[in-house]
Amino acid sequence: MKKRGFHFYFRIYCKIMAQDIKSKMSYRADFIISTIGMIFTNIAGFISFWILFRNFPSIDGWTYYEMLFLYGFSLISLTPVQCLFDNNWSLRQNVYSGDFIKYCFRPINTFFYYQSEIFDIKGLGQLAFGIGTLIYAWCNIGLGFSALMLLKLLVFLITASLIMIALQNTAAATCFWIQNSFYVLDLANRFRDYAKYPITIFSPVFRFFFTFVFPIAFIAYYPSLVLLRPDDVPVLSWISPLFGIAFFWLSYKIWMHGASQYSGTGS
């Protein structure tokens, strides 16, 4: 098969995304209701922080605005997963119904073809809320601003997004081997909610688990320390971009290995 370059895949993706958005906008009421629901869900999270910190000025040394920073950071980094990889939630149904076989015989990358089929546009509302929360927390903390800080922010947001994508890819790919794989994906999604909290508030066992087993600490906590605590940045924060790239590549390989087995067995 002829090797395809970035320009080819980018052009194909834009065409697929445009068609998907057109089909979603034909059901505007569903789009508006689901978008409002997502916004209110995020507002509820914002309010929960406010209520919590009315009784406690800080939690393990983390102030209200620092916690909001982590919350906004995690929302922004979640956007690529929400918008670009939401089709992972349908992978189990496609595999078990046999519909996944259609993705195995096209002359393009299977992972790209499958993921590009869905663009969840309502995730952009979550992005806007996350940016607003991050800016609000940033200003109240008094971090200041520079080109270097912006560069750090972008690098570590990309890092966090890669880890979120990798967690979802890996959990979704278990459907190629496990019949009740939905519970694996659902569990991964539920654990992901803990990413907006500093791991220092957990027991040593959970700190180890959230760092080296189910690495949600690399989603917001470790990357945010580079900006929030620049004078005391742990090594794990600096190596998190390398970890994010490696984990994403590994999740992609796991996903593709499962897809190749499916194609080969015709299951």
Secondary structure, DSSP 8 states (H G I E B T S, - for coil): -----HHHHHHHHHHHHHHHHHHHHTSHHHHHHHHHHHHHHHHHHHHHHHHHHHH-SEETTEEHHHHHHHHHHHHHHHHHHHHHSGGGGGHHHHHHHSGGGGGGSSSS-HHHHHHHT---TTHHHHHHHHHHHHHHHHHHHT----HHHHHHHHHHHHHHHHHHHHHHHHHHHGGGT-TTTHHHHHHHHHHHGGGGS-GGGS-HHHHHIIIIIS-GGGTTHHHHHHHH-TTS--HHHHHHHHHHHHHHHHHHHHHHHHHHHHHHHT-
